[in-house]
Amino acid sequence: MSAHDHDFPKTTVTQFLIALLGGLFAPGLVIFMIIKMVLGIQATHLIDSDPVVATVKVVERIRPVAEVSLSDANAGPHVDKSGELVVKEVCSACHAIGALGSPKIGDKTAWTPRLSQGYETLVSHATAGIRQMPARGGNAELTDGEVAGAVAYMANQAGANFKAPQPKAEAAPAAEPAKK
Ligand code: HEC
């Protein structure tokens, strides 16, 4: 009995020390990782604050943008986007869901009475705007040809067979909407 009495507290102390070490080690590890992270962030900032490195980095960051605008400037005369693309980018904002009471793309019931006005009238309405339909779909940068192409594309989705005016430059292979 006395031997047992003696052993018991010893084990408890050992266990206590192990638990204490473990308890200190876990938060210690976390603190160590946080310090490493902060040092790592500071190291990146130090490199950035070097004027030469910073300049190189800025140039690298803006280069894609600069290249795009350069190639745009070299592209020469404006090439009209295809009707399909204009519809996707501009007109579908309303016409895909019939917003504001717009005739939905592909909805023959909505489009048929409008189609009977004829292509020219539809194009002039789309260009100048009519009631809730904003001029050029609200995008003043669209050319006449792009608006006309978009009208043809949308109307043809509803069964019309309008022919979009030929784009000015011949570099638009997608100008002819694929027959479906
Ligand atoms: C802000 C929403 C909106 C956008 C964007 C929009 N439309 Fe419309 N569109 C309308 C509405 C609303 C009508 C129905 C107007 C009415 O008849 O009262 C309409 C009607 C039309 C009509 C039929 C006009 C007629 O005389 O019946 C055409 C064609 C048309 N839109 C073409 C376009 C084209 C092409 C684009 C893109 C360049 C475009 N729309 C973008 C809202 C929009």
Residues whose N, C-alpha, C, O or C-beta is under 5 A from the ligand:
A	BS01	HEC	V90 C91 A93 C94 A99 L100 G101 S102 P103 R114 L122 H125 A126 I130 R131 Q132 M133 P134 R136 G137 V147 A150 V151
